[in-house]
Amino acid sequence: MSFINVTSALNSNYALAIIFAILAIETGLPLIIGLPGDTLLITAGLFAAGIGVESTGHHINILVVAIGAPMAAIIGSQFGHWLGWNYGVRIFNRPNSKFFNAEKLKSAEKYIHKYGVGKAIVLGRFIPVVRGLINPLSGMIKVPTKTYAFWNVLGALIWTQTLIWGGYIVGNTFADTIAKYLTEIILVIAGVTVLPLLWEIFKEWRTRKHLS
């Protein structure tokens, strides 16, 4: 799904089902990388504020989104942890894979040990790609289920509520401007949400250059 198609998806009669399904899949299945979770949550908040209702006739209930989104993210992530715990070796036993190989596993382990389990799981929510990998990897390195569940719930709440309500507040405050430039604004949001990933890539590149 492209970032532009996020708008089309939220104009659908099945908008809520689409939102919850993408959040669960993005955080639970590491085989599907790059779904626009951040952009989707912010845009859902904008639409819940009434942006685009006049032209599309579709309205998203902010309370339903605010309650359903973290539930979907929690369920998806918990499944990812279970998947990694039980089948992680098979998933990452792919030497020719870009994402699922032993090197990625070692990098993720370093990431978790560097920041600690809790911080890694919570912050990982805000980083594209990491968001889909941190959960099965937590299972692979045997982070206890109860410990993982606590940080999973906390991270899902912080991630979803920050972006949904942020979009909702901005949508109510600048409704006319946003409605006029909705597509351009979504593109900017998409670019901003990718910045954490680009920063992590830059730090990794700088570290490797320093060691070489």
N, C-alpha and C positions, 0 to 999 in steps of 0.2 A: 504494500500500500504506500503510495507516494504521499508527501506532505499535502499537496493540493487536494488529493482525494479524501483527506480527512474531512474537509468541508462537505463534500458530497455525501460521505458516510453519515455525518451528523444531521444531514437534511433528510435522511431516510426515516421511514416509519419504525424502523428497527434500530434506531440510534442507540438506545440504552443497551440493547443486547450486543451491538457491535462494540461499544465502549468496554463493557465488562469482559467480553470474549477476548478482545485484543490485550487487555491488561493481564488476564490470566495466562494467555498463551505466551506473551512477551516475557513474563517473569518465570514461567514454569517450564517451557520447552526450549532448551538451548539450541535445538535444531533450526529454530526460526529467529534469526538475528536482524535487528534494525527496525522493528516495528516502532511507530512514532508515539510511544506512550506519553512522553512529556507534552508534546504538541497536542495530543488528543485531550489530555486533562485540562490544559489551559483553554483550548477551544471549546470544550464542553462547558467550562465556566462562563465563557463569553456568550455562548448560545443560551445558557440558563438565564443570563441577564436580559435576554430578549433580543440579542443581536441576530439579525437575519430573519426574524419571525414574520415580518410583513411580507417578505418576498417568497418565503418557503412554506409558511403556514405551520411549521413544526416548532414546538417549544419543549425544552428539556427542563424537568423539575430539579432544582438545585439540591433539594434534600435527598431525593432518590439517588442522584449521582454521588453526593457526598457520603452516603451510606453504602451504596453498592460498589463503588470503585475500590475502596480499601478492602472490602470483602473479597472481591475478585482477585486483587493483587495478593492478598494473604493466601488464598487457596492455591493460586498458581505457583507462588513461591514455595509454599509448603510441599507441593507436589514435586517441584524442582529439587528440593532438598532430599525427599524420599527417592527420587530418581537417581540422584548422584550417589546416595548411600548404597543403593542396591545394584545399580547398573553403571556406575561411573567409569569403571575400568574399561568397559566396552565402548562407552561414548568417547573417551579420550585416547583410545588405542588406534589413532588414525594419523600416522606420521606425515601423510601428504595433505592433511586438512589444514585450512587456514586458521580455524578457531579451535578445533578439537584435537589437540596433540599434547604430548608430554611437556613441551616447552610452555604452552599456555597454562597448563596445570601448575607447573612450578612457579610461574609468574603470579598466578592467582594466590597460591599459598603464601608467597612473599608479601603480597598485598594484604592478606588477612592477618599475617603475623606482624606486619609493620604497624597497622592501625589498630589491631585488636579485633576480635570477632564482632563485637557490637557495632563499633564505628564503621567497620568495613561493610557490614550488611546494610546499615542505615544509609551511609554515603553512597554505596553502590547503587541505590535506587535512582540517584540523580545522574548516573553516568551511562549513556547508551552503550550497548554491548555488555558492559560489566553487569548491568541490570539483569540480563538473561543468563549470565554465567556464574555469578556469585552464589546463587542458590544451589545448583547441583554440586558446585565445588565445595560448598560448606558441608554437604552431605558426604562427599568423597573423603574429606579429611576428618570426618566423623565428629563434627560439631554436635554435641548432644541435642536431641530433638527438643527438649524443653527450653534449653538455652537459645537454640535457634528460633523457636516459636516466639519467644519473648521479643527478641530483636526484630524478627520478621513483622510482627504486629506493629511495633513501634515505628519501624521504618516505613511500612505501608501507610500508616496514618499520617506521618509527617509529610511524606512525598505527595500523596493524593490530596490531602486537605490544603497544603500550601499552594499547589498549582490550581486546583479547582476554585478555591475561594479567592485566590489572587486574580484569576481570570474573571470571576464573577464581579468582584469589586471594581476592577478596571472597566469592565463592560458597562456597569451602571454609571460610572463616573464620566466616561468618555463615549457614550453610546453613539452619538451622531458621527463622530470622527471615525470610530471603528467600523460602523456599518458602511461607511463610504469607502474605506480602504481595507476591507476585511481580508482579501486575498494577500495583499502586500504585507499586512500585519502578521498573518499566519506564517508567511515565508520568513519574516524576521524572527518570529518566535522559534521556528524550526532551526534557524541558524544559531540562535543563542543557546538552545538546548543541546546542541552538538558541541559547544565550546568545552565543556568538561572533558569530553572524550579527546578532543584535539589537544588539550592541555596534558592529559595523561600520555598521549602518544609522543608529545614533545619532550616530556620529562624522561620517558623511556629512551628516546633517541639521544638525548643529551647524556644520559647515564652510560649508554653503550659507547658513545663517542669518547667519553672521558676514560673509559676502561680500555679502549682500543689503542 
